[in-house]
Amino acid sequence: MLNNIIVRNLGITSFEATCEAMQQFTAARGGDSADEIWLTEHPPVYSLGLNRKQVAPPSRDDIAIVNTDRGGKITYHGPGQVIVYVLIDLSRRNLNIRSLVSLLENTVIELLAQYNVSAVAKKDAPGVYVNIENSHEAKIASLGLRVKNNCCYHGLSLNIDMDLSPFSAIDPCGYKGLAVTQTKDLGINANLQTIGEQLVAMLTSKLEHLHDESNH
């Protein structure tokens, strides 16, 4: 049964409270704790990861900035963005952090492909990228993870139908001038709930097929 994943659709949640809940969940885990995926959406917040050196503060001060313990630099979360948190025992699913990042990126890429949108991942810059007008590259999904005792938390964000202007007040994920886009602007009409549920279903299916080798 530990192969099965519990999915929690949390609706709109506080970023700080959810980070705290993930830390508590992970600290309390035992070998028989089920893995979970949390689907949520946050009110406007800038999230600053552990890689804080040389991160310029936002050029606007009307949105709170919160330090968090995930990897990566700075990003923005807000209404209209799907957030998927993966609370996974990596060894149980025969994953390491790199293979989990690839699995998350590839799931987003496959989801976008179902809507005839071509997307790519990059080795040196985690996340998912698409080409927009004039072959300019834009980021559509961000990733940031944390691992403790071989159990991970945090996850990915996918821009659906949001106000993208807060991204222009930061260097997204530490990249100056990085363009950011969303599914709505790529001609995808499916709403946040639909895409969020599709993404979680695909991700859950992939993870549930990854057994610990000791189960074989």
C-alpha positions in Angstrom: 0.0 0.0 0.0 2.9 2.4 0.5 3.2 2.6 -3.2 0.0 4.6 -3.2 0.1 8.3 -2.9 -2.4 10.4 -0.9 -3.5 13.5 -2.9 -4.7 16.6 -1.0 -6.5 19.3 -2.9 -6.0 22.2 -0.5 -7.5 25.1 -2.4 -5.9 28.5 -1.6 -3.5 28.4 1.3 -1.0 30.6 3.0 2.5 30.1 1.6 4.2 30.3 5.1 1.6 28.0 6.8 2.0 25.5 4.0 5.8 25.5 4.2 5.5 25.0 7.9 3.1 22.1 7.4 5.5 20.4 5.0 8.4 20.7 7.4 6.3 19.2 10.2 5.0 16.4 8.0 8.5 15.5 6.8 10.0 15.7 10.4 7.3 13.4 11.7 7.6 10.8 8.9 8.4 7.2 9.6 9.1 4.3 7.3 5.4 3.5 7.1 4.2 7.1 6.3 2.4 7.3 3.0 3.8 9.8 0.4 1.6 12.7 -0.4 1.0 15.3 -3.1 -0.5 18.7 -2.2 -2.3 20.7 -4.8 -2.7 24.4 -3.9 -2.6 28.0 -4.9 -1.1 30.9 -2.9 -2.0 34.6 -2.4 0.7 37.0 -3.8 4.2 36.3 -2.2 7.8 36.4 -3.2 9.6 33.2 -2.2 13.3 33.3 -1.6 15.2 29.9 -1.6 18.4 29.0 0.1 20.6 30.3 -2.7 20.3 33.9 -1.5 23.7 35.3 -2.5 23.5 38.1 -5.0 19.7 38.0 -5.2 18.4 41.5 -5.9 15.4 42.3 -3.7 12.1 43.0 -5.6 11.8 46.4 -7.1 8.3 46.8 -5.5 7.4 46.5 -1.8 3.7 45.8 -1.9 4.2 42.0 -1.9 5.7 40.2 1.1 9.0 38.3 0.6 9.4 35.1 2.6 12.6 33.1 3.2 12.1 29.4 2.6 14.2 26.3 2.9 13.8 25.0 -0.7 16.7 25.1 -3.2 16.9 27.9 -5.8 16.7 31.7 -5.6 13.7 34.0 -5.9 10.3 33.5 -7.5 6.8 34.7 -7.3 3.6 32.8 -6.3 0.1 34.3 -6.8 -3.5 33.5 -7.8 -3.8 31.7 -11.1 -0.7 29.6 -10.5 -0.9 25.9 -9.9 1.4 24.7 -7.0 2.2 21.0 -6.6 4.1 20.0 -3.5 5.6 16.5 -3.5 6.2 14.9 -0.1 8.0 11.8 -1.2 10.3 9.2 0.4 12.9 9.1 -2.4 14.5 5.8 -1.5 11.0 4.1 -1.6 10.6 5.1 -5.2 14.2 4.6 -6.2 14.7 8.3 -6.9 17.4 10.8 -6.2 17.0 14.6 -6.3 18.1 14.9 -9.9 15.8 12.1 -11.2 12.9 13.6 -9.3 13.6 17.0 -10.9 13.6 15.4 -14.3 10.4 13.5 -13.5 8.6 16.8 -12.5 9.9 18.7 -15.5 9.0 15.9 -17.9 5.4 15.6 -16.5 4.9 19.3 -17.2 6.3 19.0 -20.7 4.0 16.0 -21.4 1.0 17.9 -20.0 1.7 20.9 -22.3 2.2 18.5 -25.3 -1.3 17.3 -24.8 -2.4 20.9 -25.6 0.0 21.1 -28.6 2.5 23.3 -26.8 6.2 22.3 -27.1 8.3 22.8 -24.0 11.8 21.9 -22.9 13.9 21.5 -19.7 17.5 22.6 -19.2 20.2 20.9 -17.3 21.7 24.1 -15.8 18.4 25.9 -15.0 15.7 23.7 -13.5 12.1 24.5 -14.7 10.2 24.3 -17.9 10.6 26.7 -20.9 8.7 27.4 -24.0 9.3 29.6 -27.1 7.1 32.6 -27.5 7.0 35.2 -30.2 10.2 35.8 -32.2 11.6 32.6 -30.8 12.2 34.2 -27.4 12.3 31.8 -24.5 10.0 32.1 -21.6 9.7 30.2 -18.3 6.3 28.6 -17.6 7.1 26.4 -14.6 9.6 26.7 -11.7 11.0 24.0 -9.4 12.4 24.0 -5.9 12.9 21.1 -3.6 14.3 20.3 -0.2 15.5 16.8 1.0 15.8 15.7 4.7 16.5 12.1 5.7 16.0 11.2 2.0 12.5 12.6 2.1 11.7 15.6 -0.1 9.2 18.4 0.1 8.4 21.6 -1.8 7.8 21.1 -5.5 6.8 23.0 -8.6 4.7 25.9 -9.8 3.0 26.2 -13.2 1.7 29.5 -14.4 -1.9 29.2 -15.7 -3.9 32.5 -15.7 -2.3 35.1 -13.5 -1.0 38.6 -13.3 2.6 38.1 -14.4 3.7 41.7 -13.6 5.2 40.8 -10.2 7.8 38.7 -12.0 9.1 41.8 -13.7 10.1 43.2 -10.3 12.6 40.4 -9.7 15.2 38.4 -11.6 13.1 35.2 -11.8 15.1 32.3 -10.3 18.1 34.6 -10.4 18.1 35.2 -14.2 18.1 38.9 -15.1 15.6 39.6 -17.8 14.1 36.1 -18.0 10.7 36.2 -19.6 7.8 34.5 -17.9 4.7 33.1 -19.6 1.5 31.1 -18.8 -0.7 28.6 -20.3 -3.5 31.1 -21.0 -1.1 33.2 -23.2 -0.2 30.1 -25.2 -3.7 29.5 -26.3 -4.6 26.8 -23.7 -8.1 27.5 -22.5 -8.3 24.9 -19.7 -8.6 26.5 -16.3 -6.4 26.2 -13.2 -8.5 23.4 -11.6 -8.5 21.3 -14.8 -4.8 21.6 -15.4 -3.9 21.2 -11.7 -5.9 18.0 -11.5 -4.4 16.7 -14.8 -0.9 17.5 -13.6 -1.4 15.7 -10.3 -2.9 12.7 -11.9 0.0 12.3 -14.3 2.5 12.8 -11.6 0.8 10.4 -9.2 0.7 7.7 -11.9 4.4 8.1 -12.6 5.4 8.0 -9.0 3.2 5.0 -8.2 4.9 3.0 -10.9 8.3 3.6 -9.2 8.7 0.8 -6.7 11.6 0.5 -4.3 13.8 -2.2 -5.8 13.4 -4.2 -2.5 9.8 -4.8 -3.5 10.8 -6.8 -6.5 
